[in-house]
């Protein structure tokens, strides 16, 4: 099993942040989205928020591959619909490479007992 941590920014507007939180409340994510996540080897996923910055923690199978997940998502109409919905809330991090690059991998710089 592997762990990945990613970051993304929300637009810094309280009403949009609250809407984004509501879409991610227990039972609100579409079942097709949860299914697409699990089918690609993501065992667990959590999203944390501070201000307008999001942090995602993913526990994945050893065979998980970001490229394969992106290819699968591109072919899934429901995932694409969800992504269009989420785009109204998200914005790229200031150092992101492009306007469509939202979730960026973070670099682990510390681990207890290592």
C-alpha positions as CSV (number, residue, x, y, z in Angstrom):
1,X,0.0,0.0,0.0
2,X,1.2,3.5,-0.8
3,X,0.1,7.0,0.5
4,X,-0.1,10.1,-1.6
5,X,-0.9,13.6,-0.4
6,X,-2.1,16.3,-2.7
7,X,-3.1,20.0,-2.4
8,X,-5.5,22.2,-4.3
9,X,-7.0,25.6,-3.7
10,X,-10.6,26.7,-3.6
11,X,-11.7,30.1,-4.7
12,X,-11.5,32.3,-1.7
13,X,-15.2,33.0,-1.3
14,X,-16.9,31.8,1.8
15,X,-20.2,30.8,0.0
16,X,-18.3,28.7,-2.6
17,X,-16.2,27.0,0.2
18,X,-19.4,26.1,2.1
19,X,-21.0,24.7,-1.1
20,X,-17.8,22.6,-1.8
21,X,-18.0,21.3,1.8
22,X,-21.6,20.4,1.3
23,X,-20.9,18.5,-1.9
24,X,-18.4,16.4,0.1
25,X,-20.5,15.8,3.2
26,X,-21.2,12.2,4.1
27,X,-23.5,10.6,1.4
28,X,-23.4,13.6,-1.0
29,X,-20.7,12.4,-3.4
30,X,-22.2,10.7,-6.3
31,X,-22.0,6.8,-6.1
32,X,-20.5,6.7,-9.6
33,X,-17.6,8.9,-8.3
34,X,-16.9,6.7,-5.3
35,X,-17.1,3.6,-7.5
36,X,-14.6,5.2,-10.0
37,X,-12.2,6.0,-7.1
38,X,-12.3,2.5,-5.7
39,X,-12.1,0.7,-9.1
40,X,-8.7,2.4,-9.8
41,X,-7.1,1.1,-6.6
42,X,-7.8,3.9,-4.2
43,X,-8.4,2.2,-0.8
44,X,-9.1,5.3,1.2
45,X,-9.3,9.0,0.6
46,X,-9.7,12.0,2.9
47,X,-9.8,15.7,2.2
48,X,-8.9,18.3,4.7
49,X,-9.5,22.1,4.5
50,X,-7.8,25.1,6.1
51,X,-8.8,28.5,4.8
52,X,-9.3,27.9,1.1
53,X,-6.5,25.2,0.8
54,X,-7.4,21.6,0.5
55,X,-5.2,18.6,1.3
56,X,-6.1,15.1,0.1
57,X,-4.6,12.0,1.6
58,X,-5.0,8.8,-0.5
59,X,-4.1,5.3,0.5
60,X,-3.7,3.2,-2.7
61,X,-3.0,-0.3,-3.8
62,X,0.6,-0.8,-4.9
63,X,-0.6,-1.1,-8.6
64,X,-2.3,2.4,-8.5
65,X,-1.2,4.7,-11.3
66,X,-2.1,8.4,-11.7
67,X,-2.0,8.2,-15.5
68,X,-4.3,5.2,-15.7
69,X,-6.7,6.9,-13.3
70,X,-6.7,10.1,-15.5
71,X,-7.3,8.0,-18.6
72,X,-10.2,6.1,-16.9
73,X,-11.7,9.4,-15.7
74,X,-11.5,11.0,-19.1
75,X,-13.7,8.1,-20.5
76,X,-16.2,8.3,-17.7
77,X,-19.0,10.7,-18.5
78,X,-20.2,10.9,-14.8
79,X,-16.7,11.7,-13.6
80,X,-16.4,14.4,-16.2
81,X,-19.7,15.9,-15.1
82,X,-18.5,15.9,-11.5
83,X,-15.2,17.5,-12.5
84,X,-17.1,20.3,-14.3
85,X,-19.2,20.8,-11.2
86,X,-16.2,21.0,-8.9
87,X,-14.4,23.4,-11.3
88,X,-16.6,26.3,-10.2
89,X,-15.1,25.9,-6.7
90,X,-11.5,25.1,-7.4
91,X,-8.6,27.1,-8.6
92,X,-5.0,26.1,-9.4
93,X,-2.3,26.6,-6.8
94,X,-0.2,29.7,-7.6
95,X,2.7,27.5,-8.7
96,X,0.6,25.1,-10.8
97,X,1.8,24.5,-14.4
98,X,-1.5,25.3,-16.0
99,X,-5.1,26.2,-15.4
100,X,-6.3,22.6,-15.6
101,X,-3.7,21.4,-13.1
102,X,-5.5,21.6,-9.8
103,X,-4.6,18.8,-7.5
104,X,-0.8,18.7,-7.0
105,X,1.3,16.1,-5.3
106,X,3.0,17.3,-2.2
107,X,6.5,16.4,-1.0
108,X,6.9,14.7,2.3
109,X,9.7,16.5,4.2
110,X,9.3,14.9,7.6
111,X,8.2,11.6,9.1
112,X,8.3,10.8,12.8
113,X,11.0,8.3,13.7
114,X,12.8,8.5,10.4
